[in-house]
């Protein structure tokens, strides 16, 4: 397996665990300060909004099961797509995520993302 792919796969699992545990410090490390993330509603949020949702308990994940993950590398960029079965405090369902990871100052962070709900 390609070393870069292993790195992104490991970071993706680290992210999943941080989301499940509302681990703000890990999320803060993994998410770029200039993040743009589009929610399934079409609303675009930034890093502080995302972290605050975890901090306040609004965004409380109970289960995140990942399936069909694909990772594509473009030098210091990586694009990840995956399907996730999510159970959370205020919502549940199947979602498709696209995340863009960028390597800046020798560390990978999420700079952009999008989530769409998969129709049942």
ZAMI-65447 format. One record per atom (N, C-alpha, C, CB): residue number from 1; residue in three letters; atom name; x, y, z. Coordinates in Angstrom, 2 decimals, always signed. Last residue first. Glycine has a CB too. Layout:
[NUM ALA CA [X Y Z]]
...
***
This chain:
[120 UNK N [-33.14 +7.07 +0.90]]
[120 UNK CA [-33.44 +5.66 +1.28]]
[120 UNK C [-34.05 +4.90 +0.10]]
[120 UNK CB [-34.42 +5.61 +2.52]]
[119 UNK N [-30.54 +9.11 -0.29]]
[119 UNK CA [-31.97 +8.82 -0.26]]
[119 UNK C [-32.17 +7.34 +0.05]]
[119 UNK CB [-32.64 +9.19 -1.61]]
[118 UNK N [-27.97 +10.33 +1.66]]
[118 UNK CA [-28.30 +9.33 +0.63]]
[118 UNK C [-29.78 +9.00 +0.79]]
[118 UNK CB [-27.40 +8.03 +0.76]]
[117 UNK N [-27.07 +13.69 +2.09]]
[117 UNK CA [-27.80 +12.54 +2.61]]
[117 UNK C [-28.16 +11.63 +1.44]]
[117 UNK CB [-29.07 +12.99 +3.39]]
[116 UNK N [-23.77 +14.88 +1.82]]
[116 UNK CA [-25.09 +14.76 +1.23]]
[116 UNK C [-25.77 +13.56 +1.84]]
[116 UNK CB [-25.02 +14.63 -0.32]]
[115 UNK N [-21.19 +17.14 +2.64]]
[115 UNK CA [-21.96 +15.96 +3.03]]
[115 UNK C [-23.33 +16.02 +2.35]]
[115 UNK CB [-22.12 +15.88 +4.57]]
[114 UNK N [-17.91 +18.25 +2.07]]
[114 UNK CA [-19.31 +18.31 +1.68]]
[114 UNK C [-19.98 +17.02 +2.14]]
[114 UNK CB [-19.48 +18.53 +0.14]]
[113 UNK N [-14.99 +20.31 +2.64]]
[113 UNK CA [-15.78 +19.09 +2.71]]
[113 UNK C [-17.22 +19.35 +2.32]]
[113 UNK CB [-15.71 +18.51 +4.10]]
[112 UNK N [-11.62 +21.44 +3.02]]
[112 UNK CA [-12.96 +21.56 +2.48]]
[112 UNK C [-13.67 +20.23 +2.59]]
[112 UNK CB [-12.92 +22.03 +1.01]]
[111 UNK N [-9.35 +20.93 +4.45]]
[111 UNK CA [-9.59 +22.32 +4.05]]
[111 UNK C [-11.00 +22.52 +3.49]]
[111 UNK CB [-8.55 +22.75 +3.00]]
[110 UNK N [-7.89 +19.03 +6.91]]
[110 UNK CA [-9.06 +19.12 +6.04]]
[110 UNK C [-9.32 +20.60 +5.74]]
[110 UNK CB [-10.31 +18.45 +6.70]]
[109 UNK N [-4.32 +18.55 +6.80]]
[109 UNK CA [-5.53 +19.06 +7.43]]
[109 UNK C [-6.66 +19.09 +6.40]]
[109 UNK CB [-5.29 +20.48 +8.04]]
[108 UNK N [-1.05 +17.34 +7.38]]
[108 UNK CA [-2.31 +17.19 +6.65]]
[108 UNK C [-3.46 +17.75 +7.46]]
[108 UNK CB [-2.57 +15.72 +6.29]]
[107 UNK N [+2.00 +19.16 +7.50]]
[107 UNK CA [+0.93 +18.42 +8.17]]
[107 UNK C [-0.36 +18.46 +7.35]]
[107 UNK CB [+0.68 +18.98 +9.57]]
[106 UNK N [+4.01 +20.76 +6.37]]
[106 UNK CA [+4.30 +19.36 +6.68]]
[106 UNK C [+3.23 +18.65 +7.50]]
[106 UNK CB [+5.58 +19.28 +7.41]]
[105 UNK N [+2.75 +23.14 +5.65]]
[105 UNK CA [+3.73 +23.13 +6.76]]
[105 UNK C [+3.92 +21.70 +7.30]]
[105 UNK CB [+3.26 +24.07 +7.90]]
[104 UNK N [+0.10 +21.20 +4.39]]
[104 UNK CA [+0.72 +22.53 +4.51]]
[104 UNK C [+1.59 +22.52 +5.75]]
[104 UNK CB [-0.36 +23.67 +4.57]]
[103 UNK N [-1.76 +19.24 +2.47]]
[103 UNK CA [-0.56 +19.16 +3.28]]
[103 UNK C [+0.12 +20.53 +3.24]]
[103 UNK CB [+0.40 +18.03 +2.79]]
[102 UNK N [-5.27 +18.87 +2.65]]
[102 UNK CA [-4.12 +19.58 +2.09]]
[102 UNK C [-2.95 +19.44 +3.05]]
[102 UNK CB [-4.45 +21.09 +1.83]]
[101 UNK N [-8.15 +17.07 +1.77]]
[101 UNK CA [-7.03 +17.21 +2.70]]
[101 UNK C [-5.91 +17.93 +1.98]]
[101 UNK CB [-6.55 +15.81 +3.23]]
[100 UNK N [-11.51 +17.24 +1.38]]
[100 UNK CA [-10.26 +17.62 +0.72]]
[100 UNK C [-9.22 +17.86 +1.82]]
[100 UNK CB [-10.45 +18.90 -0.18]]
[99 UNK N [-14.14 +14.89 +1.30]]
[99 UNK CA [-13.24 +15.73 +2.09]]
[99 UNK C [-11.99 +16.00 +1.29]]
[99 UNK CB [-12.88 +15.06 +3.43]]
[98 UNK N [-17.43 +14.06 +1.00]]
[98 UNK CA [-16.23 +14.35 +0.22]]
[98 UNK C [-15.40 +15.25 +1.10]]
[98 UNK CB [-16.56 +15.01 -1.19]]
[97 UNK N [-19.80 +11.63 +2.00]]
[97 UNK CA [-18.90 +12.73 +2.33]]
[97 UNK C [-17.82 +12.84 +1.27]]
[97 UNK CB [-18.26 +12.54 +3.73]]
[96 UNK N [-23.08 +10.64 +2.24]]
[96 UNK CA [-21.89 +10.60 +1.41]]
[96 UNK C [-21.07 +11.84 +1.76]]
[96 UNK CB [-22.24 +10.56 -0.13]]
[95 UNK N [-25.00 +8.94 +4.75]]
[95 UNK CA [-24.47 +10.16 +4.14]]
[95 UNK C [-23.27 +9.84 +3.27]]
[95 UNK CB [-24.08 +11.19 +5.21]]
[94 UNK N [-27.84 +7.72 +6.27]]
[94 UNK CA [-26.69 +7.38 +5.44]]
[94 UNK C [-26.28 +8.64 +4.69]]
[94 UNK CB [-27.02 +6.21 +4.46]]
[93 UNK N [-28.85 +8.53 +9.67]]
[93 UNK CA [-29.03 +8.27 +8.24]]
[93 UNK C [-27.74 +7.87 +7.57]]
[93 UNK CB [-29.59 +9.48 +7.57]]
[92 UNK N [-30.07 +10.76 +12.18]]
[92 UNK CA [-29.49 +9.49 +11.77]]
[92 UNK C [-29.71 +9.33 +10.28]]
[92 UNK CB [-30.12 +8.29 +12.56]]
[91 UNK N [-29.89 +13.36 +14.70]]
[91 UNK CA [-30.20 +12.86 +13.36]]
[91 UNK C [-29.55 +11.50 +13.15]]
[91 UNK CB [-29.72 +13.86 +12.27]]
[90 UNK N [-29.22 +14.05 +17.32]]
[90 UNK CA [-30.35 +14.74 +16.69]]
[90 UNK C [-30.68 +14.28 +15.26]]
[90 UNK CB [-30.08 +16.19 +16.67]]
[89 UNK N [-27.19 +12.23 +18.06]]
[89 UNK CA [-28.20 +12.63 +19.03]]
[89 UNK C [-29.44 +13.21 +18.33]]
[89 UNK CB [-27.62 +13.66 +20.00]]
[88 UNK N [-26.68 +9.80 +15.41]]
[88 UNK CA [-26.29 +10.93 +16.25]]
[88 UNK C [-27.46 +11.30 +17.15]]
[88 UNK CB [-25.85 +12.15 +15.38]]
[87 UNK N [-25.39 +7.51 +13.33]]
[87 UNK CA [-26.41 +7.66 +14.36]]
[87 UNK C [-25.89 +8.76 +15.27]]
[87 UNK CB [-26.69 +6.29 +15.15]]
[86 UNK N [-24.63 +6.94 +9.94]]
[86 UNK CA [-24.45 +7.76 +11.13]]
[86 UNK C [-25.67 +7.69 +12.04]]
[86 UNK CB [-24.17 +9.20 +10.74]]
[85 UNK N [-22.75 +5.45 +7.64]]
[85 UNK CA [-24.01 +5.22 +8.36]]
[85 UNK C [-23.82 +5.92 +9.70]]
[85 UNK CB [-24.35 +3.65 +8.54]]
[84 UNK N [-21.14 +6.91 +4.91]]
[84 UNK CA [-21.16 +6.71 +6.36]]
[84 UNK C [-22.58 +6.50 +6.86]]
[84 UNK CB [-20.52 +7.90 +7.08]]
[83 UNK N [-18.93 +6.65 +2.23]]
[83 UNK CA [-20.31 +6.55 +2.66]]
[83 UNK C [-20.27 +6.26 +4.16]]
[83 UNK CB [-21.11 +5.42 +1.86]]
[82 UNK N [-16.51 +8.90 +0.77]]
[82 UNK CA [-16.93 +7.73 +1.54]]
[82 UNK C [-18.41 +7.79 +1.81]]
[82 UNK CB [-16.15 +7.64 +2.85]]
[81 UNK N [-13.60 +10.27 -0.64]]
[81 UNK CA [-15.04 +10.12 -0.69]]
[81 UNK C [-15.38 +8.86 +0.09]]
[81 UNK CB [-15.57 +10.05 -2.17]]
[80 UNK N [-10.98 +12.57 -0.51]]
[80 UNK CA [-11.55 +11.35 +0.06]]
[80 UNK C [-13.06 +11.38 -0.14]]
[80 UNK CB [-11.20 +11.23 +1.57]]
[79 UNK N [-8.16 +13.80 -2.00]]
[79 UNK CA [-9.61 +13.88 -1.99]]
[79 UNK C [-10.13 +12.52 -1.53]]
[79 UNK CB [-10.19 +14.27 -3.40]]
[78 UNK N [-5.27 +15.61 -1.16]]
[78 UNK CA [-5.93 +14.31 -1.26]]
[78 UNK C [-7.43 +14.54 -1.18]]
[78 UNK CB [-5.45 +13.33 -0.13]]
[77 UNK N [-2.22 +17.27 -1.96]]
[77 UNK CA [-3.68 +17.29 -1.81]]
[77 UNK C [-4.19 +15.86 -1.86]]
[77 UNK CB [-4.36 +18.15 -2.92]]
[76 UNK N [+0.36 +17.34 -2.76]]
[76 UNK CA [+0.08 +17.75 -1.38]]
[76 UNK C [-1.42 +17.90 -1.11]]
[76 UNK CB [+0.79 +19.05 -1.06]]
[75 UNK N [-0.41 +15.09 -5.20]]
[75 UNK CA [+0.72 +15.75 -4.55]]
[75 UNK C [+0.41 +16.06 -3.10]]
[75 UNK CB [+1.09 +17.04 -5.29]]
[74 UNK N [-3.14 +13.95 -5.06]]
[74 UNK CA [-2.68 +14.93 -6.04]]
[74 UNK C [-1.55 +15.73 -5.39]]
[74 UNK CB [-3.86 +15.88 -6.52]]
[73 UNK N [-4.91 +10.89 -4.55]]
[73 UNK CA [-3.83 +11.81 -4.21]]
[73 UNK C [-3.43 +12.69 -5.37]]
[73 UNK CB [-2.62 +11.04 -3.73]]
[72 UNK N [-7.93 +9.66 -3.33]]
[72 UNK CA [-7.18 +10.03 -4.54]]
[72 UNK C [-6.16 +11.11 -4.16]]
[72 UNK CB [-8.15 +10.54 -5.67]]
[71 UNK N [-9.66 +7.08 -1.84]]
[71 UNK CA [-8.71 +8.16 -1.60]]
[71 UNK C [-7.93 +8.40 -2.89]]
[71 UNK CB [-7.74 +7.82 -0.42]]
[70 UNK N [-12.81 +5.93 -0.81]]
[70 UNK CA [-11.84 +6.04 -1.89]]
[70 UNK C [-10.97 +7.26 -1.62]]
[70 UNK CB [-12.54 +6.15 -3.29]]
[69 UNK N [-14.86 +3.75 +1.02]]
[69 UNK CA [-13.94 +4.90 +1.05]]
[69 UNK C [-12.96 +4.82 -0.12]]
[69 UNK CB [-13.17 +4.96 +2.40]]
[68 UNK N [-17.11 +2.04 +1.60]]
[68 UNK CA [-16.84 +2.54 +0.25]]
[68 UNK C [-15.95 +3.79 +0.25]]
[68 UNK CB [-18.14 +2.86 -0.45]]
[67 UNK N [-17.99 +3.10 +4.92]]
[67 UNK CA [-18.03 +2.11 +3.84]]
[67 UNK C [-17.60 +2.82 +2.55]]
[67 UNK CB [-19.47 +1.48 +3.70]]
[66 UNK N [-18.11 +3.48 +8.46]]
[66 UNK CA [-17.59 +3.91 +7.16]]
[66 UNK C [-17.62 +2.76 +6.16]]
[66 UNK CB [-16.16 +4.45 +7.31]]
[65 UNK N [-20.27 +4.41 +10.94]]
[65 UNK CA [-19.76 +3.24 +10.23]]
[65 UNK C [-19.38 +3.66 +8.81]]
[65 UNK CB [-20.81 +2.07 +10.21]]
[64 UNK N [-20.62 +5.87 +13.86]]
[64 UNK CA [-20.21 +6.27 +12.51]]
[64 UNK C [-19.56 +5.04 +11.87]]
[64 UNK CB [-19.21 +7.52 +12.52]]
[63 UNK N [-22.71 +6.64 +16.58]]
[63 UNK CA [-22.14 +5.60 +15.72]]
[63 UNK C [-21.81 +6.19 +14.37]]
[63 UNK CB [-23.12 +4.40 +15.56]]
[62 UNK N [-23.12 +8.99 +17.94]]
[62 UNK CA [-23.21 +7.75 +18.70]]
[62 UNK C [-22.53 +6.63 +17.91]]
[62 UNK CB [-24.69 +7.39 +19.00]]
[61 UNK N [-22.20 +12.41 +18.13]]
[61 UNK CA [-22.28 +11.18 +17.35]]
[61 UNK C [-22.28 +9.95 +18.27]]
[61 UNK CB [-21.10 +11.09 +16.36]]
[60 UNK N [-23.55 +15.42 +18.59]]
[60 UNK CA [-23.10 +14.28 +19.39]]
[60 UNK C [-23.31 +13.00 +18.59]]
[60 UNK CB [-23.86 +14.21 +20.75]]
[59 UNK N [-23.76 +18.50 +18.27]]
[59 UNK CA [-23.24 +17.50 +17.34]]
[59 UNK C [-22.68 +16.34 +18.16]]
[59 UNK CB [-22.15 +18.10 +16.40]]
[58 UNK N [-24.43 +19.77 +20.62]]
[58 UNK CA [-25.42 +19.72 +19.54]]
[58 UNK C [-25.06 +18.59 +18.56]]
[58 UNK CB [-25.50 +21.09 +18.79]]
[57 UNK N [-22.40 +20.08 +22.39]]
[57 UNK CA [-23.16 +18.84 +22.48]]
[57 UNK C [-24.26 +18.73 +21.44]]
[57 UNK CB [-23.76 +18.71 +23.85]]
[56 UNK N [-20.66 +22.17 +22.30]]
[56 UNK CA [-21.96 +22.43 +22.94]]
[56 UNK C [-22.78 +21.15 +23.12]]
[56 UNK CB [-22.75 +23.43 +22.12]]
[55 UNK N [-18.53 +21.08 +20.86]]
[55 UNK CA [-18.31 +21.59 +22.21]]
[55 UNK C [-19.63 +21.70 +22.99]]
[55 UNK CB [-17.61 +22.95 +22.17]]
[54 UNK N [-19.67 +20.58 +18.34]]
[54 UNK CA [-19.17 +19.47 +19.17]]
[54 UNK C [-19.07 +19.89 +20.63]]
[54 UNK CB [-17.80 +18.98 +18.66]]
[53 UNK N [-20.26 +23.18 +17.57]]
[53 UNK CA [-21.33 +22.19 +17.56]]
[53 UNK C [-20.94 +20.97 +18.40]]
[53 UNK CB [-21.65 +21.75 +16.10]]
[52 UNK N [-17.72 +24.32 +17.64]]
[52 UNK CA [-18.71 +24.75 +18.63]]
[52 UNK C [-19.88 +23.76 +18.71]]
[52 UNK CB [-19.23 +26.14 +18.28]]
[51 UNK N [-16.52 +23.16 +15.39]]
[51 UNK CA [-16.01 +22.85 +16.73]]
[51 UNK C [-17.03 +23.20 +17.81]]
[51 UNK CB [-14.69 +23.60 +16.98]]
[50 UNK N [-18.13 +24.36 +13.37]]
[50 UNK CA [-18.05 +22.91 +13.51]]
[50 UNK C [-17.59 +22.53 +14.92]]
[50 UNK CB [-17.08 +22.32 +12.45]]
[49 UNK N [-17.59 +27.07 +13.77]]
[49 UNK CA [-18.97 +26.59 +13.86]]
[49 UNK C [-18.99 +25.09 +14.09]]
[49 UNK CB [-19.76 +26.95 +12.57]]
[48 UNK N [-14.83 +27.10 +13.25]]
[48 UNK CA [-15.32 +27.45 +14.58]]
[48 UNK C [-16.75 +26.98 +14.80]]
[48 UNK CB [-15.23 +28.95 +14.79]]
[47 UNK N [-14.70 +26.35 +10.48]]
[47 UNK CA [-14.12 +25.51 +11.53]]
[47 UNK C [-14.72 +25.82 +12.90]]
[47 UNK CB [-12.61 +25.71 +11.58]]
[46 UNK N [-17.89 +27.11 +8.91]]
[46 UNK CA [-16.44 +27.21 +9.06]]
[46 UNK C [-15.99 +26.34 +10.24]]
[46 UNK CB [-16.00 +28.69 +9.28]]
[45 UNK N [-20.44 +26.04 +6.53]]
[45 UNK CA [-19.95 +26.41 +7.86]]
[45 UNK C [-18.42 +26.47 +7.86]]
[45 UNK CB [-20.44 +25.40 +8.91]]
[44 UNK N [-23.13 +26.50 +4.43]]
[44 UNK CA [-21.68 +26.38 +4.47]]
[44 UNK C [-21.21 +26.88 +5.84]]
[44 UNK CB [-21.00 +27.20 +3.30]]
[43 UNK N [-26.09 +24.70 +3.78]]
[43 UNK CA [-25.43 +25.71 +4.60]]
[43 UNK C [-23.92 +25.44 +4.60]]
[43 UNK CB [-25.99 +25.71 +6.05]]
[42 UNK N [-27.19 +22.53 +2.63]]
[42 UNK CA [-26.66 +23.54 +1.73]]
[42 UNK C [-25.95 +24.66 +2.47]]
[42 UNK CB [-27.77 +24.11 +0.90]]
[41 UNK N [-27.88 +20.43 +4.19]]
[41 UNK CA [-28.91 +21.46 +3.98]]
[41 UNK C [-28.48 +22.52 +2.98]]
[41 UNK CB [-29.25 +22.12 +5.31]]
[40 UNK N [-25.53 +18.97 +4.49]]
[40 UNK CA [-26.57 +18.44 +3.60]]
[40 UNK C [-27.69 +19.45 +3.30]]
[40 UNK CB [-27.18 +17.19 +4.21]]
[39 UNK N [-22.93 +21.56 +4.49]]
[39 UNK CA [-23.81 +20.60 +5.15]]
[39 UNK C [-24.86 +20.08 +4.16]]
[39 UNK CB [-24.50 +21.25 +6.37]]
[38 UNK N [-19.73 +22.18 +3.48]]
[38 UNK CA [-21.13 +22.31 +3.08]]
[38 UNK C [-21.94 +21.18 +3.70]]
[38 UNK CB [-21.27 +22.31 +1.53]]
[37 UNK N [-17.07 +23.91 +4.85]]
[37 UNK CA [-17.77 +22.63 +4.82]]
[37 UNK C [-19.24 +22.87 +4.50]]
[37 UNK CB [-17.62 +21.88 +6.18]]
[36 UNK N [-13.94 +25.19 +4.76]]
[36 UNK CA [-15.28 +25.45 +4.25]]
[36 UNK C [-15.95 +24.10 +4.14]]
[36 UNK CB [-15.25 +26.22 +2.86]]
[35 UNK N [-11.23 +26.18 +6.88]]
[35 UNK CA [-12.17 +25.16 +6.41]]
[35 UNK C [-13.45 +25.79 +5.85]]
[35 UNK CB [-12.53 +24.21 +7.54]]
[34 UNK N [-9.05 +27.60 +7.82]]
[34 UNK CA [-9.84 +28.19 +6.73]]
[34 UNK C [-10.83 +27.19 +6.11]]
[34 UNK CB [-8.91 +28.73 +5.66]]
[33 UNK N [-7.82 +25.99 +9.69]]
[33 UNK CA [-8.48 +27.21 +10.16]]
[33 UNK C [-9.39 +27.82 +9.10]]
[33 UNK CB [-7.44 +28.24 +10.59]]
[32 UNK N [-8.41 +22.49 +9.14]]
[32 UNK CA [-7.71 +23.74 +8.83]]
[32 UNK C [-8.52 +24.93 +9.31]]
[32 UNK CB [-7.43 +23.84 +7.31]]
[31 UNK N [-8.57 +19.87 +11.43]]
[31 UNK CA [-9.34 +20.79 +10.59]]
[31 UNK C [-8.57 +22.09 +10.40]]
[31 UNK CB [-10.74 +21.06 +11.22]]
[30 UNK N [-6.92 +18.52 +13.17]]
[30 UNK CA [-7.20 +17.92 +11.87]]
[30 UNK C [-7.91 +18.85 +10.90]]
[30 UNK CB [-8.02 +16.69 +12.06]]
[29 UNK N [-6.81 +20.09 +15.51]]
[29 UNK CA [-5.57 +19.76 +14.78]]
[29 UNK C [-5.85 +19.30 +13.35]]
[29 UNK CB [-4.80 +18.67 +15.53]]
[28 UNK N [-9.49 +20.11 +16.26]]
[28 UNK CA [-8.82 +21.38 +16.02]]
[28 UNK C [-7.53 +21.17 +15.21]]
[28 UNK CB [-8.51 +22.08 +17.36]]
[27 UNK N [-9.87 +17.42 +16.81]]
[27 UNK CA [-10.59 +18.02 +15.68]]
[27 UNK C [-9.92 +19.34 +15.28]]
[27 UNK CB [-12.07 +18.26 +16.04]]
[26 UNK N [-8.28 +17.28 +19.11]]
[26 UNK CA [-7.91 +16.51 +17.91]]
[26 UNK C [-8.59 +17.08 +16.68]]
[26 UNK CB [-8.28 +15.01 +18.08]]
[25 UNK N [-9.74 +19.00 +20.81]]
[25 UNK CA [-8.32 +19.29 +20.50]]
[25 UNK C [-7.85 +18.53 +19.26]]
[25 UNK CB [-7.42 +18.93 +21.70]]
[24 UNK N [-12.33 +17.81 +20.94]]
[24 UNK CA [-12.14 +19.13 +20.34]]
[24 UNK C [-10.69 +19.38 +19.95]]
[24 UNK CB [-12.61 +20.21 +21.31]]
[23 UNK N [-13.81 +15.03 +20.58]]
[23 UNK CA [-12.45 +15.39 +20.99]]
[23 UNK C [-12.04 +16.69 +20.29]]
[23 UNK CB [-11.44 +14.22 +20.67]]
[22 UNK N [-16.20 +13.58 +20.47]]
[22 UNK CA [-16.22 +15.05 +20.55]]
[22 UNK C [-14.90 +15.57 +21.12]]
[22 UNK CB [-17.41 +15.53 +21.43]]
[21 UNK N [-15.96 +10.94 +19.86]]
[21 UNK CA [-15.64 +11.33 +21.24]]
[21 UNK C [-15.75 +12.82 +21.49]]
[21 UNK CB [-14.24 +10.88 +21.58]]
[20 UNK N [-16.59 +10.86 +17.15]]
[20 UNK CA [-17.36 +10.03 +18.10]]
[20 UNK C [-17.16 +10.49 +19.55]]
[20 UNK CB [-16.95 +8.56 +17.97]]
[19 UNK N [-14.58 +12.54 +16.16]]
[19 UNK CA [-15.99 +12.91 +16.01]]
[19 UNK C [-16.85 +12.15 +17.01]]
[19 UNK CB [-16.47 +12.63 +14.56]]
[18 UNK N [-12.32 +11.04 +16.77]]
[18 UNK CA [-12.46 +12.37 +17.36]]
[18 UNK C [-13.91 +12.85 +17.27]]
[18 UNK CB [-11.52 +13.38 +16.66]]
[17 UNK N [-12.77 +8.80 +15.13]]
[17 UNK CA [-12.71 +8.64 +16.59]]
[17 UNK C [-12.93 +9.98 +17.30]]
[17 UNK CB [-11.37 +8.04 +17.02]]
[16 UNK N [-12.59 +10.07 +12.60]]
[16 UNK CA [-13.81 +9.34 +13.00]]
[16 UNK C [-13.88 +9.20 +14.52]]
[16 UNK CB [-13.86 +7.95 +12.33]]
[15 UNK N [-9.93 +11.01 +12.67]]
[15 UNK CA [-11.05 +11.95 +12.58]]
[15 UNK C [-12.35 +11.30 +13.06]]
[15 UNK CB [-11.21 +12.45 +11.13]]
[14 UNK N [-8.60 +8.60 +12.65]]
[14 UNK CA [-8.36 +9.52 +13.76]]
[14 UNK C [-9.52 +10.53 +13.84]]
[14 UNK CB [-6.99 +10.26 +13.60]]
[13 UNK N [-9.37 +7.74 +10.14]]
[13 UNK CA [-9.81 +6.98 +11.32]]
[13 UNK C [-9.67 +7.82 +12.58]]
[13 UNK CB [-8.99 +5.66 +11.46]]
[12 UNK N [-8.08 +9.71 +8.60]]
[12 UNK CA [-9.53 +9.55 +8.50]]
[12 UNK C [-10.09 +8.78 +9.71]]
[12 UNK CB [-9.90 +8.82 +7.19]]
[11 UNK N [-5.43 +9.17 +9.23]]
[11 UNK CA [-6.01 +10.44 +9.63]]
[11 UNK C [-7.54 +10.39 +9.59]]
[11 UNK CB [-5.50 +11.57 +8.72]]
[10 UNK N [-5.18 +6.64 +8.02]]
[10 UNK CA [-4.98 +6.78 +9.47]]
[10 UNK C [-5.60 +8.07 +9.98]]
[10 UNK CB [-3.47 +6.74 +9.82]]
[9 UNK N [-5.59 +7.40 +5.34]]
[9 UNK CA [-6.48 +6.42 +5.98]]
[9 UNK C [-6.39 +6.52 +7.50]]
[9 UNK CB [-6.13 +4.98 +5.53]]
[8 UNK N [-3.39 +9.10 +5.02]]
[8 UNK CA [-4.75 +9.66 +4.94]]
[8 UNK C [-5.75 +8.70 +5.58]]
[8 UNK CB [-5.13 +9.94 +3.47]]
[7 UNK N [-1.30 +7.16 +5.38]]
[7 UNK CA [-1.38 +8.36 +6.20]]
[7 UNK C [-2.79 +8.93 +6.20]]
[7 UNK CB [-0.39 +9.42 +5.70]]
[6 UNK N [-1.83 +5.34 +3.34]]
[6 UNK CA [-1.87 +4.88 +4.73]]
[6 UNK C [-2.02 +6.08 +5.67]]
[6 UNK CB [-0.60 +4.07 +5.08]]
[5 UNK N [-1.32 +7.01 +1.19]]
[5 UNK CA [-2.67 +6.49 +1.39]]
[5 UNK C [-2.85 +6.02 +2.82]]
[5 UNK CB [-2.95 +5.35 +0.41]]
[4 UNK N [+1.43 +7.39 +1.43]]
[4 UNK CA [+0.53 +8.54 +1.55]]
[4 UNK C [-0.89 +8.08 +1.87]]
[4 UNK CB [+0.55 +9.38 +0.26]]
[3 UNK N [+2.38 +4.73 +0.91]]
[3 UNK CA [+2.56 +5.37 +2.22]]
[3 UNK C [+1.60 +6.53 +2.45]]
[3 UNK CB [+3.98 +5.86 +2.36]]
[2 UNK N [+0.44 +2.25 -0.70]]
[2 UNK CA [+1.16 +3.51 -0.81]]
[2 UNK C [+1.20 +4.21 +0.55]]
[2 UNK CB [+0.50 +4.42 -1.87]]
[1 UNK N [+0.84 -1.19 +0.00]]
[1 UNK CA [+0.00 +0.00 +0.00]]
[1 UNK C [+0.88 +1.25 +0.00]]
[1 UNK CB [-0.95 +0.00 +1.22]]
***
